[in-house]
């Protein structure tokens, strides 16, 4: 156990650095991974631009879906409260979170 403490002390900053990447850096890395085999620099640049647009559109779609899910949950809670259920009980109703695949 005592041998693991120095190893953990060394690994912790490395892990923190991995977690602290920004969303923009993450998008860039994902786009580059998709376009790294493009035949030339011009093709790679066009591919990166397209991939970044697709990734941003996907992120917007996910954010819109999350917002819609949140609003639907608020609506369900309001309906339950209007039907006579206590506010606390309405908040504790279970939403599985399962969604059909796109």
C-alpha positions, 0 to 999 in steps of 0.5 A: 500500500505504501508503494502505491502512494508515490505512484498515485501522487505522480499519476494524479496531475497527469489525470487532472490534465487529461480531464481538463481539456476543453470542449474545443480541443476535444472537437479538434481532436475528434475532427483530426482523428476522422481526417488524419488520413486525408491525402493532402493538406488542402483535403485535410483542411476541408475535411476538418472544417466539415467534421467540426461543423458536423460535431458542433451540429451534433452537440447542438442537437444533444443540447436541444434534446436535453433541454426538451427532456428537461421541459417535458419533465417539468410539464409531467411534474406540473400535470401530476401536481395539478392532478392532486399529487403532492409536489414532493411526490411529483418530483420523485416520480421515476423517469427511466431516461431511456430513449429510442436510438436515432 
